[in-house]
Every structure is written in structure tokens, then in C-alpha cells.
């Protein structure tokens, strides 16, 4: 299998953590995509993933799997422990629900903020981020507000349970953690009045899959 | 089990079609949520789903499952045929990938357009749709452009295969079909130059789960 990504970025980190949790790192070859040069917006990459985002998992039969949830489902269903997408119908449902909330409220929100309300990855990529839209910055800033409300929501969740989707670590934790990584990169950290979120973040940082993360 | 929803609306229709496909209608009690009165934005409903959207599945143990993908995963993993979320790791991954694209490019896009660039469900609900943001209408219109580009993408997909995620009907088809239902409601139909999408839509309309859909 091949993963097309770039080390150190939030969505790529999600899959690198999944691979480390499952002990599958050695089964994957990483191919670097130059996001600064907008390589993921060019025809060669768009043929692989028309949505123009990383990471993409290429299977040995040539099939391209994009979208972190889809890639995680693939890897998680192959084999191994821990199971990150749930075992029972109820577990799977709760994990997918919380995963979607972590996408909408955290990782997508901070990503939109970064690419629209800040210089993002620089001029070349900005040309693909609605440069013609005069209200793009305001829209990005509204997403930062959403991200902050999201942190408050997840703090509440984590004041009642150990992990985002219950008492077990799951893909929803990975998504939320990587969103906070991205936020920290743009200078936004967990506020002091959200202690459950901060404690969870500190606990996750000690997991070997995160502490020893490749390409950190 | 109970489903909190409102008949005839796009996201509720997704789950009603899932239930009909799985032959599970009779196992569910439907509880109507008054979207026009913004019942889903009030504390009682928000306690059930903090995201404030329908449908929500309430399990017999009182657990609330929100988000259509999560509800579909639950129902699909319980039992029965057809399997809508895939059997093998590869199938599951491709279905989740295409499902995400149908969410982003079609059903979410047309929903944002409807609620921000048109009067939507009327004044009561509009109060919860960023009324303070002076560029909300423009944002909604940009989402309509996204929806139209999405139709073009899915037409291309369907010119090469029978269903959105391959040769089998799946939850990704249900999502895309319900997005087109919503679009038709606001007067946007599949353009004549997208024949594969139109043919797929006509074929799906004949499925018993859709033709005889409850609360249509």
C-alpha cells in the first residue's frame, strides 16, 4: 500500500496515528505530496482524488481511497488491535457520530480558518482557496468561532467520559487530537477553562502512536 | 427504536429509505419534530442531539444516535440485506469515500443553499441560520455552485459504473438521491447534459424503498 501525504499536517497525521496504533507502518510506503506547490490541485493528483486533498491510500490493486474516515475504515477492518471504528453496531454508530462532530466542529473548522483567514500555506495554494471571494476571510473567521464552540462541546463530553466516543479510544479521538494540533500551529491552544479537554489532550500525547509519530 | 424526524425532508428520507431497504420499518416508531417551529434548536431536542439536526435514532436503552452515516451504520450492522455499508474492507472504504463526497458536494451543499440563500423553512428557523451575517446569502449561492459541480462529478462517476460506489447500491446512492430530491424541491433539476446522472436517478426512483417511501 502507498499513502500520498505530507508529514506533519493534520489530516495526514490522522492516518499516520491509525497506522501506528494498528502496528501497520511497515506495510505502507509514503509518497510526499508538495502542498505548498499545490501539487494536490493539479491534474495528476486530481485523477487520484478529485476532491484534491491528502491523504490518499493507494491499494496494491491501484484503487485510490480518499477521505480519512474511509481510509481508517479500510485499515481498521483489515486486522489488528486496537479496533478504532467499533465492534458492535452501537459502538460503530457512536464512533461515527462523534467522528462526524469532530470533523464538522473541529478539524474542518480550523482547516477552513487556516486556509481562508490566514496566509495558509502561501500564495501558490491560496490561488485554489476562493481568492475571488471578497468575504472569504470573514467566512474563515466564523469557522474559528465554530472551532472554539466545538472545543467547549468536547470539553463537556470529556468531563463525563474518558474518550470522545465513550470509554474506549477511537478514530474520533484521533480526529479531535489532530484538530488541536492544527489549532496549536496557528496559535490557538485549549483555554484554561476547558480542563477536561486539556487533560484528555495531555493523556493522548503520551500514547506511543502519538508520542513517537513518524514525520512529526 | 424511535426515529425523531419529519417526513418528506432530505436527511430524514435517507434513513427512511435505509429502513425500507432493510425491511425494518415496523421496528421503528416515528416521532415528528416541528422544524418550521425550530423545535430541533430548542433545549429539549439539543439534549438529544447537540448539533440540532434531524434525524435522530433513539435506541431502546435511551442512547441517541445522530448523523445519517452513524444511524445507517447502526441499522446496517444489525442485520439483513441488502448490505448498504459494504462487506469487505475495500467495499466499506469505497462506500465511505463516496458517501463523504455525496455529503460534501451534494446534500450539505444544497441544504446550505436552501437555508441561507432562500427563505428556507421560514422566519422562525431563519433566526438560527446566521441571520446576523450579512454575506450569508452569497455564501449560500456559492454552495449552489458547488452542488452543480457535484452533479457534474457524479454524472462522470455514473457514466462508468451502475451506482455511486461501484456495481452495488449503497448508502452513498441514498445520500445522493436525497440531495437531488431536495434540489428538485427548490427548482433545480438534473441538467440534460448529465444523462448518466438522470438515468441513475430514474432507476433509483423505481426501487420499492423509494417508490413506496413512507411520508413522501
Interface residues (C-beta under 8 A of the other chain):
Chain A: X50 X51 X57 X59 X63 X65 X66 X67 X69 X70 X71 X73 X74 X75 X77 X78 X88 X89 X90 X92 X93 X94 X95 X96 X97 X100 X101 X104 X130 X133 X135 X138 X139 X142 X153
Chain B: X50 X51 X57 X59 X63 X65 X66 X67 X69 X70 X71 X73 X74 X75 X77 X78 X88 X89 X90 X92 X93 X94 X95 X96 X97 X100 X101 X104 X130 X133 X135 X138 X139 X142 X153
